[in-house]
Amino acid sequence: MQGLQAAKEKASGLFANKPLLFKNSQYENFHVEQKGYDQMYDGEDLETPPSPERPPPRQIDKYVKAECPCLSARYTVALLACFGFSIMFGMRCNMSMAKLKMMEKQNTSSGVVEDTPFNWTVEVESSIDSSYFAGYLITQVPGGFLASMYPANKIFGAAIVASALFNMAIPGAMSVGPVAVVFLKVAQGFVEGVTYPSCHGIWRMWAPPLERSRLATLAFCGTYAGIVIGMPLSGLLTDYISWQTPFYFYGISGVIWYFMWLWLVFERPSKHPHISGKELTYIEQSLGTQSQAAMPGFWNTPWKEFATSKPVYAIIVANFCRTWNFCLLVIFQSAYFKTRFNMQITESGFVGAIPHLIMTSLVPIGGMMADYLRKNNIMSTTNVRKLFNCGGFGLEAFFFVLIAYADNKYIATIEMTLGVACSGFAISGYNVNHLDIAPRYASILMGLSNGIGTIAGFIVPIVIDNITKEKDKPDKAITEWRAVFLMGATVHFIGIAIYGFFASGELQPWAEPAPAYEAPLKPLDQETTFTENTSALKASEPPAYGAIVPPRPPAPQAHVPNNPFVSGALYQAEPIQPPAQDYQDLTDDGTY
């Protein structure tokens, strides 16, 4: 263990001044640039967290510490979240590759026949493809509340491992019938629906404001890494072993990942038993009281403000547009290359993974660029979000138009690679925007926007399956796939217009709860205290003697002779005792 710690310190020293993804020293002094840690904590050892105290180590921590070499605690969370999303989206590729294997035509002695162990119609295929999104839609908004009420890290981990277990059951369900497959796909979508909202709940506790883009995009790039690995890997396993193998492989991977997640990830920095004192202080001071505020419930969530907020609508529309084209690629990209250019399953898997490979690398780069522009005041947060979102959407839409008229598989591959890769910049736009406009409600807003965006995932398989009914005929495939990609480009152009006009990166007025009501203080002339200034009292005469000033009688009115209707006409009120007089100071011998 000492050797491992020495290697970690040495690596940290080597990379301390280099702007790497996992280490950036310029962020270590957020909000404390004018005052170092030594001054703030009177020279105390930074390895001891100032406050709050860390919990005692668990049983496993006595043998192996919950830390990764050369990685801070927050980047460990981001990297493991990335792996979790990779497994989740890799599982989505299993079914598309299995379907290609089932419908593969083979040459036999009696001619060309189709290897179709499950003879599914277009309607059955559409139902299976869409069923996942039916379950996914249901738990989006509830997932946001679950992440607000319970530890978001536990919800995220439980969702991934449950989906992995369902994935291992799909091959058996396919032998039973399509209804069983639909049921399992709905269950998968149901549990995975809480992943994105709960991930935002994690970053509410772990992401310093000026690192939101880089940490969130590092986690979300697992979405595209999952496609990069999932497509070719599922193709290889399907081709060389069997179509059931990818389902079991990803199911086991999800279970292994879950144990790593339980070991290394905690609800918030203050509950991490081995986080460094410097990192703990940095995260807590940069977040301030934001992460300590009570989480919103259903009834005190500003639903009316959500419904009337233009920035919220901008995020929802952008999410819908991105989901439309992402589902188009994930579900139908392999089928496009196979039916349009007659690629083999393994080849289409590798070719389909290339765009997402480039995108996986550009997503975190876009996050670092966005944070750089914001931190150095080169652009406002609003303009950064609009630039990255509209730029990413616009470039992908432009290349989609080119793909629609491509006649060569190599040209189509290049165009798709460039378009999908550039769309990675949009993740630094709409997908992080929830944390800008309302960090307190980020997980709820993510569930709301992702839930409405999921409607696109539900519609896309039905629409495209019906557009491409005759895709097996070469002359029909050209016009059908052209319509598909032109439709995708149009969806993105609509998203650019709406997000460009209505998006915002500023904290909204309704984003923080109203301060608690405090009764106004009484004016000094209405209070009686032991430290009152007598000059602030009403009336001009000094108070009577005593520790507490007694209530003062009404001021006497001027005597009005021969008028019985005027108070004071018959008598003149006299004070009970003469007014107090100022005494001279005592002399040294105690006399005046």
Residue, then its C-alpha position, 0 to 999 in steps of 0.5 A: m500500500q505504501g508503494l501504491q501511495a508513493a506512485k500516486e503522489k509521484a504521478s500527481g506531481l508529474f501532472a500537476n501543471k498539465p491541463l489533463l482531463f483528470k487533473n487541472s490545477q487551475y480549478e483547485n482554488f475555486h473561490v479561494e484564489q485570494k486566500g490559500y488553505d494555510q491562511m484559511y485553516d491556520g496552517e492545519d494539515l490539508e490531509t485532515p478535512p476541516s469539516p465535516e468529519r469523515p465517516p469511519p472506514r467500512q470493513i473492506d476499507k481496512y484492507v483496500k482503500a476506496e480510491c483509484p491511483c492518480l484519480s481524484a474522488r470526483y473524477t473516479v465518480a465520473l469515470l465509473a458513471c461513464f462505464g455504467f452508461s457504456i454498459m447500459f447503451g451496449m446492451r441496446c446494441n444486442m437486439s439490433m445485432a441479434k435481429l440481423k443474425m436471425m434474418e441473415k440469408q444463407n446459401t444452401s443446397s436447396g437455394v438461398v434461405e433465411d435463417t429465421p429462428f423467430n419469424w417476426t413481422v414488421e409490426v412485431e419488430s416495431s413493438i419490441d424496439s419501441s417497448y423499451f422506450a415505453g418503460y423508459l418514459i414512465t420513470q423519467v420524472p419519478g426518477g428525478f424525485l427519487a434522486s432528490m429523496y434518496p442517495a442518487n448514487k445508489i439509485f444509479g447503481a441499482a438501475i444499471v445492475a437491474s437492467a443487466l439482470f433483465n438483459m440476461a433473461i432476454p434470450g430465454a424470453m425470445s424462446v417463449g415468445p415476443v410478448a415475453v420479450v416486450f415485457l422484459k424490454v419494458a422492464q429494462g426501460f423502466v429501471e434505466g429511466v432513472t439513470y440520467p436524472s440520478c446522474h444529475g443528482i450525483w453532480r449536484m453533490w460532486a461537481p464544482p460549478l466551473e467543472r460541471s461541463r467536463l465532469a458531466t460530459l465525461a460521464f455522458c460520453g459513456t453513452y457513445a462509448g457504449i455504442v462504439i464497443g457494443m456494435p462491433l463486439s455484439g457483431l463479433l460475438t453474434d457471428y462467431i459464437s451465437w446471437q445469445t452471447p452478447f446478452y450474457f456478456y453484458g449482463i455479467s459485465g453489469v454485475i461486476w461494474y455494480f460491485m465496483w460502484l458500491w466500493l468506490v462511489f459515495e453519496r457526497p464528498s463528506k461521506h467518502p472515508h478516503i477523500s483528501g481534505k483539499e478536495l473535500t474543501y474545494i468541492e464544498q466551498s465551491l458549492g457553498t450551501q447549495s448542496q446542503a439545502a433541503m431537497p424539493g418535494f412534489w408539492n413545493t416543486p415550481w411546476k407552474e414556473f417550469a411550464t412557463s419558462k422558455p429556457v426549460y422548453a428550449i432544453i426539452v426541444a433540444n433533448f427531443c431532437r437529439t433523442w430522435n437522431f440518436c435512436l435513428l443511429v443506434i437502432f437503424q445504422s447497422a440496417y442502413f449499411k447492410t441493406r443500402f450497401n450490402m455490408q456483412i454483420t461484423e463489417s456493419g458493426f465496426v463501420g457503425a462504431i467509427p462515428h461514435l468512437i470519434m464522438t466519444s473523444l469529442v464529448p469530453i473535449g467539448g466539455m473542457m472547451a466550454d468550461y475554459l470559455r466560461k472560466n476565463n470570461i471569454m463568453s457568457t454561459t448562455n452563449v457557450r450553451k447556444l454555441f455548442n448546442c446549435g453548432g453540434f446540431g447544425l453540423e450533424a444536420f448538414f452531414f445527414v443531408l449529404i448522407a441522404y444522397a451518398d452513393n458510395k459506402y466509404i463516402a457515407t461512412i466518412e460523412m456519418t463519422l463527421g456528422v455524428a462526431c460533431s454532434g458530440f459538442a451538443i452535449s456541452g449545451y442542452n445536456v448540462n444546461h439544467l445545472d445552470i438554470a436550476p441546480r436545485y431542481a436539476s434532477i427533476l428537470m433532467g427527468l422531465s426533459n429526458g422523459i419528453g425526449t423519450i417520446a421521440g425514441f418511442i416514435v422513431p422505430i415505428v416511423i422508420d420501420n414503416i418508411t423502410k418496409e421495402k428496404d431489402k429491394p435496392d431500388k427502394a432502399i435508396t429513396e427510403w433511406r434518403a427520406v429517413f436522413l432528410m427527416g433527421a436533418t429537419v428535426h435538428f434544424i427545428g431544434i437549432a431555431i428554438y434553442g438558439f432563441f430561448a435557451s439561457g445559461e443564467l440561474q432562473p428567478w424561481a430556481e431557489p426557494a424564497p427565504a423563510y419569513e422573519a417577523p420584522l423587528k420592532p422599532l426602538d421606540q416600541e421596545t423596552t430593553f436594558t440597553e435602550n437609548t433614552s433619546a429614542l423614546k417618545a416624548s421629550e421628558p426623561p424617564a422616571y427612576g427605576a430599572i424599567v421605564p414605567p408606562r408614561p401617562p398621557a401628556p397634559q393638555a393646555h388648560v382651557p378655562n370655562n370650557p367643561f368639554v375640553s379635557g383638562a379644563l377643570y384640572q391640570a394633571e401633574p407628574i407623580q414625581p419630578p423629572a430626573q436630573d443629570y447628576q454631576d460626576l463623582t469626585d475621587d473622594g466619593t462626593y459631588 
